[in-house]
Amino acid sequence: MRPERATAPAQPVLPLEGSPSREGIGGQEPDPRVEVRRSARRRKTVSAFWEGSTAVVAIPAHFSRAQEAHWVDRMVARLQQDAAKRTGSATDEALMARALELSRAHLGGRATPSSIRWVTNQRRRWGSCTPSRRTIRLSQELQGMPQWVIDYVIVHELAHLLVSGHGPGFWRLVEKCPRVAEAKAFLAGVAFAGLHHGPGQPDEDGDDWGLTDDEERA
């Protein structure tokens, strides 16, 4: 598919004239940097996508400034909503809330961690658990993956608070979570494709990746 040819240089959009910035209002995040690309080949369609941290909005070249302002606001809001859905558990607080929700839904509320947090230094495993301290850590590499994949990793680690090891009793608990087989296949595919460095990469001694050695002693 040939790239579109813009009729004018891309325009960075600061808060548009006549529309107030949302920065600092009600504790919301400031607007992202926005770049508008006008194309003579576009007639009616509008699209938006991320380039790094910049929201790019592609519009027909004939749009008026008012139409541009309308569609920029609309498409940037849609991008932000989609990003929020993909990273719904992106903070440690949200992660704890999700873990408690999953524990109630699938484990009878019996698995209650003292903490669950994202970590950046977990190079071999998607998740890890220290049952004696009731602490759980998830690799930040999971962020951006589908929520049902993250949910599987959370339930996997929660189950370690109830059952040690990876025996039949452990898997009976984990498999109460929906889409377990799909989530395992998804993570295996990510690891095999090498889309993420760290978790999913076999060690030099041939040890497996992922969640096979995720239970730690204090």
N, C-alpha and C positions, 0 to 999 in steps of 0.2 A: 504494500500500500504506500503510495507516494505521500511524502509530507506536504502539509498545506503551505502555501506561499503567502506570507503576509503582505499587505499592500503598504503598510507603514511600520516603522520600528515598534517593537513591543513597548508598551507603556507601563511603567510601574505605577500602581495606584495606591496613593496614601488615602486616608479617610476621604471619601468622595465629597465634593462640594455639596453642601446641603444635607449631608447625612453624618450625624455625630459619630465619633469613634466610641466603641464599646469599652475601650481600655479603662480599667479602674472603676467601672460601674458595677455595683453589686458584687464585687469580688470576682468578676469574670476575667478570663484570660484576655490579653490584648489581641486585637485582630492580627492575623498573620500578614506578612508581606504578600501583596497581590500583583500579578503581572497580567495585563490584558493584551491578547493577540488578536488583531483584526485580520480577517481573511476574505478576499474577493470571491473565493470559491465557495464559501458558505453562503447559503441563502436564508435558511430558517433555523438551523440547528445551533445549539450552544453546548459546549463541553467544558469540563474542568478537571484538572488533575494536579498532583503535587510534583514539583521538581525540587527535591530537597525539602527545605522548609518554606518554599514559596508556592502559593496557590496560583496556578496558571488558568486563566479563563479565556477560552477561544470563542469569539463572536463574529457574526457577519460584519463585513466592512461598512455596510450601509447603516448600521445601528446609530441612533442618536445618542447623545450623552445621557439622556434620561433612560433610554433602554439599556445602555451600558451599566448605569448605576443599579438599575433594577436587577439585571441578570448577574452582576458581580455579587451583590448581596445574597441573592438566592443560591447561586452555585457555591460560593464560599461556605455558606451555612450548611449546605448539603455535604461538602467535603469534611467539614468539622464534625458533623453528626456521624458520618461513616467512620472517621478516625476514632471517635469516642466509642463506637460499637466494637471496633477491633481491639481497643485497649481498655475495655471496661473495668479490668482489674489492675490498672497500671500503677496504682499506689498501694503501699502496704496496708493502709486502712481499708481500701476497697477489697484487697486480697483477703483480709481477715473476715470481712462481712460475707464474701463469697464462700469462704471455707465453712463458716458456721451455717450458712444456708444449705450447702451441699451435705454437711454432716446431718442436719435435720432431715433432709430429703431422702438420703440413701443409707445413713448409718444410725438412724434413730436418735440423733443428737448426742451420741455417746463419745464421739471423737472431738475433743475441744483442745486445740493447740494453745499454748501460752503465747506463742508468737508465730507469725508466718510472714515472710518478707522476701522481696526480690533481692538477688545478689548478682554481682558482676564477675565474681572470681570463681564461679563454679564451672570448671573447664571440662568435666567429664560426664556430668549428670544433669538431666533436666530438673530433677528435684532431689532433695535429701531431707532426712528426718533424724532427730535425736530424741528417741522416745523418753529417756530418763528426764529430759528437760522439757519435753513436749514442744519442741521447736521445729519448725519446718522452713526450708529455704527453697525457692524456685529460681532457676537460671533466668536471667533477663533475656536470654535468647528466645524464650517462649513468647515474649511480648510481640503482638502483631499476628500471632497464629489464631486460628478460630477458637472461640470461647469454649467449645466442647472438647477441644484438645487440652486446653489449660485445665478445664474441669476434671478431666481424667487424671492429670498429674496431681492435682490437689487431692482428689479422692484416694489415689494411690498412696500418697503420703499420710493422709488422715488415717487410712487403714492400719498403718504401722503403729499408730497410737493405741490400737486395740489388739493387734496380732503381730508378733515378731516373725521375721523371715518372709519367704514367698511361697509358702505351702498352700495346700488346697483350701484351708480355712481362710487364709489371707485373700485368695482370689475370689472366693465366694462373696466376700465383702465388696471387693473392688468391682466385681461384675454387676453389682446393683446399679452402678452408674451407667447411663445410656451411652451407646456408641463406643464402648471400650475397644472392641476389635478395630473399628475404624480409626480411633485415636492412636492406637499402637502402630497401625499401618502407616498413618500419616507421619508420625515421628520417625519411623524406620525409613520412610521415603526421603524425608528431609535429611536424615543422617547419611543415607546412601548417596544422595545427590551432592552432598557437601555444600548445601546452601548456607549452612551455619558452621562456623569454626568453633571448636571446643566440644560441647555436648554432641554426641553422635559420631565423633571421630575415634576409631579404635586406638587403643594404646599400642606402643611398640611391642609389648609382650602378648598382644592378642586379646586382652580382656575386652569383653563386650561393652557396649555403650549404653547410655540412657538411664534406666531405673532398675538395673539388676543388682546394684551394690549401693543402694541409696540409704541404708539404715546404719546410723552411726552410734557409737557409744560415747558417753560424755567423757 
